[in-house]
């Protein structure tokens, strides 16, 4: 494993995740905390500022799109132990809302979001279950408005410049460009950032180990990753260590890309 980390060019998870990552890993290394009885109140209080800051800091939003609740829980545990304390539980997972509720109660340090939302009613159920961010695959202004009203972070789906403009003006915290790879990949993100420098873009759809760093270098605030981080056969064979390794790699890609950006700014 050390050889893999050296080859990827990073020296550990805590160095890649910053102060929040170090605090989170320290909390997981000790005895498991008792579930909070006031978890819903705590999640509300951290929605906008803290959750948004954590998503930006970590820079990776894993999308859990699996065929069972048990698989979703296994994937979440493996990803979090690999150094990514964020998951987006999509509504395509059977029993997705119950999974969100279980994770929100048992893992208060984990940022649990709800994805693939198509209506406000489901969004409300996810919020009640403890979700701390909401996202949809396309632009749904009703969900954006609901999120603003409820003071919860929203990752609005968009593809075209018109949709990006509409999502940002509506109050989206992030704009998730999906499916990004299929419409130009990193060059498309770079093109969008020129007229939209203030918009926090998340590149999602087809992001892999070869392209992850390039999306960050192109201007994405974060990347959305699915099957490349959570291979189906790794889930079926319960290969937790394999997912740990993939998570560490993606953390390293984001960290190294941001280091390059910072170094480039210093030389200007």
C-alpha positions in Angstrom: 0.0 0.0 0.0 2.9 2.4 0.8 4.2 1.9 -2.7 0.8 2.8 -4.1 0.7 6.0 -2.1 4.2 7.0 -3.1 3.4 6.3 -6.8 0.4 8.5 -6.5 2.5 11.3 -5.1 0.8 12.0 -1.8 1.9 11.4 1.8 -1.2 10.4 3.6 -4.9 11.1 3.8 -4.8 13.6 6.6 -2.4 15.8 4.6 -4.8 15.7 1.6 -8.0 16.5 3.5 -6.8 19.4 5.6 -7.9 20.2 9.2 -11.4 18.7 8.8 -10.0 15.5 7.4 -7.6 15.2 10.3 -10.3 15.8 12.9 -12.6 13.3 11.1 -10.0 10.5 10.9 -9.1 11.1 14.6 -12.7 10.7 15.5 -13.0 7.4 13.6 -9.8 6.0 15.0 -11.1 6.0 18.6 -14.1 4.4 20.2 -17.3 4.8 18.2 -19.4 7.7 19.5 -22.8 7.1 20.8 -25.5 8.2 18.4 -26.7 11.7 19.2 -30.3 12.1 20.2 -30.2 15.6 18.7 -28.7 14.7 15.4 -31.4 16.4 13.4 -30.8 19.7 15.2 -27.1 19.4 14.7 -27.4 18.7 11.0 -29.6 21.7 10.5 -27.2 24.0 12.2 -24.3 23.0 9.9 -26.1 22.9 6.6 -25.1 25.9 4.7 -21.7 27.1 5.9 -20.0 24.0 7.3 -21.3 21.4 4.8 -20.6 23.6 1.9 -17.1 24.3 3.2 -16.4 20.6 3.8 -17.6 19.6 0.3 -15.2 22.2 -1.1 -12.4 21.2 1.1 -12.6 17.5 0.4 -13.4 18.0 -3.3 -15.0 14.6 -3.9 -18.6 13.6 -3.9 -19.0 9.8 -4.2 -22.3 8.8 -5.7 -23.7 5.5 -4.2 -25.8 3.9 -6.9 -26.0 0.2 -5.9 -28.6 -2.5 -6.0 -29.3 -3.0 -2.3 -29.2 -1.1 1.0 -26.7 -3.5 2.4 -24.3 -2.8 -0.6 -24.8 0.9 0.0 -23.9 0.7 3.6 -20.8 -1.4 2.8 -19.7 1.1 0.1 -20.1 4.0 2.5 -18.1 2.4 5.2 -15.3 1.5 2.8 -15.2 5.0 1.2 -15.1 6.7 4.6 -12.3 4.5 5.9 -10.4 5.4 2.7 -10.5 9.1 3.7 -13.7 10.5 2.0 -16.3 11.3 4.7 -19.0 12.3 2.1 -21.6 10.1 0.4 -24.5 10.8 -1.9 -27.1 8.1 -1.5 -29.1 8.1 -4.7 -32.8 7.4 -4.8 -32.1 4.4 -7.1 -30.8 2.5 -4.1 -33.6 0.3 -2.6 -34.5 1.7 0.8 -32.4 4.8 0.1 -34.1 7.0 2.7 -33.7 4.4 5.4 -30.0 4.2 4.5 -29.7 8.0 4.9 -31.5 7.9 8.2 -29.2 5.0 9.5 -26.0 6.8 8.4 -27.1 10.2 9.8 -27.8 8.6 13.2 -24.8 6.3 13.5 -22.1 8.4 11.8 -22.6 12.1 12.7 -19.2 13.1 11.3 -20.2 11.7 7.9 -21.7 14.2 5.3 -24.7 12.3 4.0 -26.6 13.6 0.9 -29.5 12.5 -1.2 -29.1 12.2 -5.0 -31.2 11.6 -8.1 -34.1 13.6 -6.7 -37.0 14.4 -9.0 -39.6 15.9 -6.7 -39.9 18.1 -3.6 -41.9 15.4 -1.7 -38.9 13.0 -1.8 -36.5 15.8 -1.0 -38.5 16.5 2.1 -38.4 12.9 3.2 -34.6 12.9 2.7 -34.3 16.0 4.7 -36.4 14.6 7.5 -34.1 11.5 7.4 -31.1 13.6 8.1 -29.6 14.4 4.6 -27.3 17.4 4.7 -27.3 18.1 1.0 -29.6 17.5 -2.0 -28.8 17.0 -5.6 -30.6 16.2 -8.9 -29.2 14.9 -12.2 -30.8 17.8 -14.1 -31.9 21.3 -13.3 -34.9 21.2 -11.1 -35.8 24.7 -9.8 -38.4 23.4 -7.4 -35.7 21.4 -5.6 -33.4 24.4 -5.6 -36.1 26.6 -4.1 -37.0 24.0 -1.5 -33.4 23.8 -0.5 -33.1 27.5 -0.1 -36.2 27.6 2.0 -35.0 24.8 4.2 -31.5 26.2 4.4 -29.8 23.0 3.1 -27.0 22.8 0.6 -28.1 22.0 -2.9 -26.0 20.7 -5.8 -28.1 21.6 -8.8 -27.7 19.6 -12.0 -27.0 21.5 -15.2 -25.3 21.0 -18.5 -25.6 24.1 -20.7 -24.4 27.6 -20.0 -28.1 28.6 -19.8 -28.8 26.0 -17.1 -25.6 27.0 -15.2 -26.8 30.6 -15.2 -30.3 29.6 -14.1 -29.1 27.3 -11.3 -26.7 29.9 -9.9 -29.2 32.7 -10.0 -31.7 30.5 -8.3 -29.3 30.1 -5.3 -27.6 26.8 -5.9 -24.6 26.2 -3.7 -22.9 24.2 -6.3 -23.7 23.4 -10.0 -23.1 19.8 -10.9 -22.2 19.6 -14.6 -23.6 16.2 -15.7 -22.8 14.2 -17.7 -19.5 16.1 -18.0 -17.2 13.7 -19.7 -19.6 13.0 -22.6 -19.7 16.7 -23.6 -16.0 17.5 -23.6 -14.7 16.6 -20.2 -12.1 18.9 -18.7 -12.1 21.3 -21.7 -15.8 21.9 -21.2 -15.3 22.7 -17.5 -12.5 25.1 -18.5 -14.7 26.8 -21.1 -17.5 27.2 -18.5 -15.2 28.7 -15.9 -14.2 31.6 -18.2 -17.7 33.3 -18.1 -18.6 31.8 -14.7 -15.5 32.2 -12.5 -17.7 32.7 -9.4 -19.7 29.5 -9.9 -18.7 26.4 -7.8 -18.8 23.7 -10.4 -18.8 19.9 -9.7 -17.7 17.8 -12.6 -19.7 14.5 -12.7 -20.3 11.7 -15.1 -17.4 9.6 -16.4 -14.8 10.9 -14.0 -12.0 8.4 -13.6 -8.4 8.1 -12.3 -7.0 9.4 -15.5 -9.2 12.6 -15.6 -9.9 13.4 -11.9 -6.9 15.8 -11.5 -7.5 17.5 -14.9 -11.0 18.4 -13.9 -9.7 20.2 -10.8 -7.0 21.9 -12.8 -9.7 23.0 -15.2 -11.5 24.8 -12.4 -13.9 22.4 -10.9 -14.4 22.9 -7.2 -15.1 19.2 -6.8 -15.6 16.0 -8.7 -18.5 13.5 -8.6 -17.3 9.9 -8.8 -19.3 6.7 -9.0 -18.3 3.4 -10.5 -14.6 4.3 -10.8 -14.5 4.6 -7.0 -16.9 1.9 -6.2 -16.5 -1.0 -8.7 -19.4 -3.4 -8.8 -17.2 -6.4 -8.4 -15.5 -4.9 -5.4 -18.9 -4.6 -3.8 -19.9 -8.1 -4.7 -16.7 -9.6 -3.4 -16.7 -7.3 -0.4 -13.2 -6.0 -1.2 -13.1 -3.2 1.3 -9.4 -2.7 1.0 -9.6 -2.2 -2.7 -12.1 0.6 -2.2 -9.9 2.1 0.5 -7.1 2.2 -2.0 -9.2 3.8 -4.7 -10.5 6.4 -2.3 -6.9 7.3 -1.2 -6.0 7.6 -4.9 -8.8 10.0 -5.6 -8.0 12.1 -2.5 -4.4 12.3 -3.8 -5.5 13.4 -7.3 -7.5 16.3 -5.9 -4.8 17.3 -3.4 -2.0 17.2 -6.0 -4.0 19.2 -8.5 -4.8 21.9 -5.9 -1.1 22.0 -5.0 -0.2 22.7 -8.6 -2.8 25.4 -8.8 -1.5 27.1 -5.7 2.1 26.8 -6.9 1.1 28.4 -10.3 -0.5 31.3 -8.5 2.6 32.0 -6.4 4.8 32.2 -9.5 2.6 34.8 -11.3 
